[in-house]
Structures are given as structure tokens and as C-alpha cells.
Amino acid sequence: MTQLTQTPSISPDTSPLTCGELLVQWLEYYGVETVFGIPGVHTVELYRGLPDTSIRHVTPRHEQGAGFMADGYYRASGKIGVCFIITGPGMTNIMTAMAQALADSIPMLVISSVNKVKDTGSGEGHLHELHDQQGMVSKVALASKTIWQPESLPKVIAEAFALFNGARPGPVHIQLPIDVITADASHVAKPPSPKGVANSQADNNSFTQPQVTRPLPNPAQLDLIIESLKTAKKPVLLYGGGCVDVDHDAQRLAELIDVPTFLTINAKGLLPPAHPLSLGSNQSLDAGRAVITEADWVLAIGTELGETDYDVFFNGEFKINGTLVRIDCDAEQLQRPFIADIAVLSDAQMAISGLCKCLENQVLNGQTFDHQALSRVNEAKQALLEDVTSDFAGQNALLKLIRDEVEGVIFVGDSTQPVYSGNLGFEALATRKWFNSSTGFGTLGYGLPAAIGAMIGSNLPVVSLIGDGGIQFTIAELICAAELELPLIVLLWNNQGYGEIRRYMEEGGLPLIGVNIKTPNFEPLAAGFGAGYRRITDKQQLLEALKTDTTGKQPIIYEIDEADEFLKEMGETVTYFS
């Protein structure tokens, strides 16, 4: 007898919407495109809803790498990077990356789990338990919030993006107890439906994304700035990373005032290379510093006037003697480390545009400024050129060659010698094309994972500048780049250890302990990680390699020995300030 089997009917999924599933819906609504995360037993439920969104997931090999990737992702693209991080060790691992982002005003959303509601802070030895995870992380974040119940989720996410868009940016941490991640959120407000798509749940309990902007300048204060400028004889303009997205008005303002202009490391590219009023990022060198010291009026916009931009040799000799006018979106920063004579709390773009309009109206009335800026800039440039060493010139020539050969290239640096040289002498063609971790917190290991994030966010060629010591902090991320088939160029500067610290020790008469570390053989190491390798020994070899390697499907290490003679030869043929 033939046995007949009945095909079982398929019932629709009636399982409730969890808080974790709702979370990723809200992230998508706020425009999140990429999440960097390493799944763990405490965070797996955050992943349940990801396939139903357009959000891409990237798996780094360490939580610190996740944070650095999110950092580089934003710096290159202007898009918020998000990290999914497990309770306890995941959060302690990512804190270094969060501290770097906080120091450089880089927005980043770190979403983590924490122990169950009843177990959080209990001290009972639960898996991944910290005594006070939120309290610890809050020290390296603008804010650290806990979602104790699903109903709070939309509000807490909205608060995070309000901080990103309306204040001086930085990392924000949101943690969810593991039993809240899985809790029923069917009754909680859903993101509005995409236009033309019906969603009864969202329409019945909709939420409008808040529109948050930074403060606008007070017109009376702009008038006060112009009035104070009228008595200035030797003004100076300082642009910082807070101006990274300012349009052509940044250049226009410098020209209207007729003023020597400096750019911090994160503001490179705001003025084009060789602009006649630009002194680049040379405010820590004697000739550049003298221009600022002698100035009777200093306008500083979007810069914290910090040590890693204005005193990179740490001699404490950076001074502002003239009237100080500051524009910043952070009220506290307006009065540190120098007290401003005129302090304007404002978005940089709006303040600069407003000043341009005021000055253009004066031009229409026949009033212009002649501060002899061109001669002052040329005099300072000549003095700077006289102090250029062959090592410095060679490293900048290397960077300029790559910049001119690879269209749209972004340089992402660690703390390594070519970065230090480039911070002073390199001229970027546009903003968001040069950034590194030697500013602010100054961590090692940033250059490789941040470059991966930059490449994901921008879809442009990226060169990671990193030393043989620094790369050992995060070299595991090389296989992440290989997995993603990213043609990332890792320009590895080999000085056989921690070369910069070694020089400090030598100059200070200290014993050379801990700096002459064993350097790996990078060729087989690269192969093991699925990457290519080249030992670069001359200019022509580099040019030919760049033509093919930036369009391939694997990362590749370019190892350069700092003692190579071809670098000095290149330095003799390249003009500084170009």
C-alpha cells in the first residue's frame, strides 16, 4: 500500500519583534550603512534583524580594529560608523579607539550588550561582567546610555544622533542588557515607512526624525569681529578640523581679509596646494610660529589650538600675543587653552559664510584690506625652506608622488615618521584626504584598520602609512582587508623597531631599552594574510606598482626601508609647498 504524505502548511512567522530587531531598523532609518562588529554570545541577537535591512556588516579581528575602522570610515566619507561590541572585554578593547575619536571630535556609535537587568553590576561573577561598564565607557564618550526597556530605544537613538549633528561630535555608547535585546518590542514606535511602502505598524505609531543643527552665529558678534579687524596690522587665520566640510567660503574669507592662513592636520586641503596665502600646517616650525607670535589679531575657527597641531615638538613655545577671536561649536572649547577676546559659539560654515557676506558688502562700499599677507607668507616660506632636511624632503616627495599618481587617493596614517613629516609638509588636494592618529590621543595601530574603514566608506584608493612597530598592534586586520578584496596599499615604513622613541632616548642620553624590537619578515607574513608584498627600492618601481595595485582585489604591503637612498634623491627634485 502506498502511504500518502500530506505537505505541511507553512504558517506565517508570528514571533514578536525583538528590541534587537527594532534597533537595526532604527539604525537604517538614520542612514547607517555599515556596522563593524564581532558577534559574541551576548550580542548575537543584535544580528537577527540585519538581513532585513540594507546595512552591511564588516567583521574586524579585534574590537579595537572595529573602532578604528568606524573612525576612518567617518573621516573619509562623513558617514557615521557603528560598532556592535560584546559586554566586558569587547568594551575594554574598543576604548582606545573611542578615546582617539573623542580627542579628534569624530562621531562614532558604539552599541554593546551588558549583563541581564538583574545581574548588571551585581558583582556575582557573571560572564563578561564589569563592575560599572557604563561608568567606565562614559570617560571616553560624549555620552553612555543604557536602554533598560524597549520603549526607550527610539528616544535614546535620537539623542545619539542629536549629539552627532548638533554639538561638537564624538563617540556615543549605547548598551542594552541581554534580556532587553530579546524583549518584545512590537508595541514600540517603528521608523516611518519608506515613501510609497505601506507599513501599518509604523503608520500607527510613527516617529519623525528630529532635525538638529549646530548654533548659528549672532550677527552682532560677526559685526564685532569685522570691527576689531579694522585696527589689525598683522592678522593671522587658523583653520581647524571643525572646518573640514566648509565650502569655498573658507578660501574666500582668507582672500577678503588678506591674511596668512594655517591649516591644522585635520584641515588639510581646505585651501588648495600652493595657494599664495597658505602656510600649510607649519605652525609648529619656527618660521611658521613666528608669523603667529607677531600677529596682532588671530582668528581661530574650528580648532582647539591643541598641542598636537601647534606644538608638535612639545617645547611649550606656542604663543598667541594678539587679539584672539575664536569660533567654535563647543562653548567650553572657546576658552581653552587660550582665553578668547571675542568668542562666537557657531557652526563653522555659517560663521565663515556670514563673515564673507559682511566683508563683501564692505568691498562694494569701497573698503578693502591690505595686510601685506603675500609678502609675509613668502618670507615665512623662504625661512621654512632653509630648514628643510633631506629626510624630511624625501618623505614628502614620496607622499606627493603618490598623491599626484593615484587620483582621489586618501592617506590614513599611524604614528610613524612619514606621517610626522607629512603633517608639516604635505599638501592635500581636498579635505578628508589626509588624517592620522598622531593627533589628539596619539595611539599606535590606528593606520591599518582606519584605512580599511576609509576605503569601505569612500570607495576611493587608500594608502595606509604605518611603521614596522605600529603595524604589529593591529596586523590581524590585514586579513579583513583581504576578505573584503580591498586593494589597500599599506606603505610600511621600516626603521627596525620604534624609531621615533629610539631617537628620543638617544637625544636624552637614555639606555635603548624596549625600542630595538625584532621586526617580522613581512613578505611571508603578508602571504599568510592573503595580501601581496613588494619591497620598494626606487621611484620608477613605485610608479609602475601603483598603476596596477590600486585596481586589484587584494591588499598589498609596500615595504620601504628608511635608509633607502632613493628617498633622498626624490627629495632633491620636489618643491615644498606644492
Secondary structure, 3 states (H helix, E strand, C coil): CCCCCCCCCCCCCCCCCEHHHHHHHHHHHCCCCEEEECCCCCCHHHCCCHHHCCCEEECCCCHHHHHHHHHHHHHHHCCCEEEEECCCHHHHHHHHHHHHHHHCCCCEEEEEEECCCCCCCCCCCCCCCCCCHHHHHHHHCCEEEECCCHHHHHHHHHHHHHHHHHCCCCEEEEEEEHHHHCCECCCCCCCCCCCCCCCHHHHHCCCCCCCCCCCCCCHHHHHHHHHHHCCCCCEEEEECHHHCCCCCHHHHHHHHHCCCEEECHHHCCCCCCCCCCECCCCCCCHHHHHHHHCCCEEEEECCCCCHHHHCCCCCCCCCCCCEEEEEECCCHHHHCCCCCCEEEECCHHHHHHHHHHHHHHHHHCCCCCCCCHHHHHHHHHHHHHHCCCHHHHHHHHHHHHHHHHCCCCEEEECCCHHHHHHHHHCCCCCCCCEEECCCCCCCCCCHHHHHHHHHHHHCCCEEEEEECCCHHHHHHHHHHHHHCCCCCEEEEEECCCCHHHHHHHHHCCCCCCCCCCCCCCHHHHHHHCCCEEEECCCHHHHHHHHHHHCCCCCCEEEEEECCCHHHHHHHCCCCCCC
